[in-house]
Amino acid sequence: MIFWTFLIIIAILQITHYKINSKTPDAFKNIHTITLFNRIFMIITKQGYDKLYFSHKQYFEKDGIVKQRIRGKWYCLVTDPAIAKELLLKPDVYPKMSIEKLFPNSLFAEYLGTNVAFSNGDVWKRHRRVCNSAFKSLPLHLFAETGLKMINTLETIDNKPVEIKNFMQRYAFDVLGKVAFGFDFNSIGNPNSVYITAFDEVQKTIFNPLSLIFPIDRVPIIRQQRLKKVNKLNNIFNEIINEKYKALAAGKSQGDLLENMLNACDNQMLSDSELRYNLALFMLAGHETSAIALATTLYLLSTYKNVQEKAREEVLRILGDDLIPSADQHRSLKYLNMIIQENLRLYPPAPALIFRELTENIKIKDTVIPAGTPIELFLYGIHHSPKLWNNPEEFLPERFEKNDYADSENYSWLAFGAGTRTCLGNNFSLIEQRIALCLLLRKYEISLAPNSIHKNGLKIHTQMLLPYPLDLIFKRKD
């Protein structure tokens, strides 16, 4: 029965593919297609964006563009750095697509609403002014507080395998709680806390790959069940905002991001619902991406012991007896920063940027993409292009020694985007990563667990480049 069902599904997909291609507009005729069958196969087999790139590498490298059809509309995926520069430096000509346009009537759109990442024009400027004020001065003491809590927890499991992906997710979740919200989620101490459980449920719901391809959120019984999970997390956000209002009224200050945002909103620049949407965005963007970045960096350090030793020597030399780097010391950790940049090149936690919508035609080599087409910048493809990088699949932190890539005009390294829409949380993430890595390197030798599935290369899945369970061993140094 399963065999025949599978054959029927394959037949339906092939017929759908034929009908779609037979009606392809002339502008897209010569662009290679990632078919619906390709995408569903990737979802079923849990393949990540790395497999997407390597499966279609010849087209990404030759043409700099491929196309796919999602929910009845053609989308383009671009790896041409010249087009990346054009899109990122002209946000008014190539605005970000709203969530409602991307996924109409979806829970994804309902959960994130109008926020600083998906808005444009005057609305974006209003949100960005408030957020810029909040991110201007980051409270290092709150990062440090959570980092020390992480180390204390790790002390209880010395020299035993630690599933680092989950552990870094809990650490990043608590950093976000403390630094962004002034709130203790305590997920390091309690992995099953109501807060992280609610967030995980919503994340699995709104990022269900099939939901992003097919509008199953519109099915009433499915929508009702999923909406309960979203509302549960929204209630937590409302609780956090209300607690912060009470703390400020009582004269209690921690200097966290939410506090700074509320102070910037004295003239009602953002409503409470808009604040909640931005908190949801910060949690979504600031938790998972930093956790993945730390997990993949620690994997690389466990595999390249010479790099680990060199980084440890730098940390001990610059920090001395200090556990947490000061603001000046963050800048002095040059080799550690090179490691972080190279990891973000190899494994960008956000392997593609938010869709831009063309307000005018754009030419990519011999192809003219018509206005109205959504375009997604495929960072993973740009970061792994042999046209832009020597030995792109090798881990070589030294390639960033002169910082030629991160500050260059060739748009070959875009881990945090570029231009006026550069990621708000780039410094937040870098501080979080440096503090965690300094604490771990000075105290532990990091090794990959014996018989790991990752011993011949990191195995990743999903569009967020999430590693499969990754056991590392932290052996306390004398």
Secondary structure by P-SEA (a helix, b strand, c coil): caaaaaaaaaaaaaaaaaaaaaaccccccccccccaaaaaaaaaacccaaaaaaaaaaaaaaccbbbbbcccbbbbbbccaaaaaaaaacccccccccccccccccaaaaaacccccccccaaaaaaaaaaaaaaccccaaaaaaaaaaaaaaaccccccccaaaaaaaaaaaaaaaacccccccccccccccaaaaaaaaaaaaccaaaaaaccccccaaaaaaaaaaaaaaaaaaaaaaaaaaaaaaaccccccaaaaaaaaaccccccaaaaaaaaaaaaaaccaaaaaaaaaaaaaaaacaaaaaaaaaaaaaaacccccccaaaaaaaaaaaaaaaaaaaaccccccccbbbbcbbbbcccccccccbbbbbcaaaaaaccccccccccccccccccccccccccccccccccccccccaaaaaaaaaaaaaaaaaaccccccccccccccccccccccccccbbbbbbbbcc
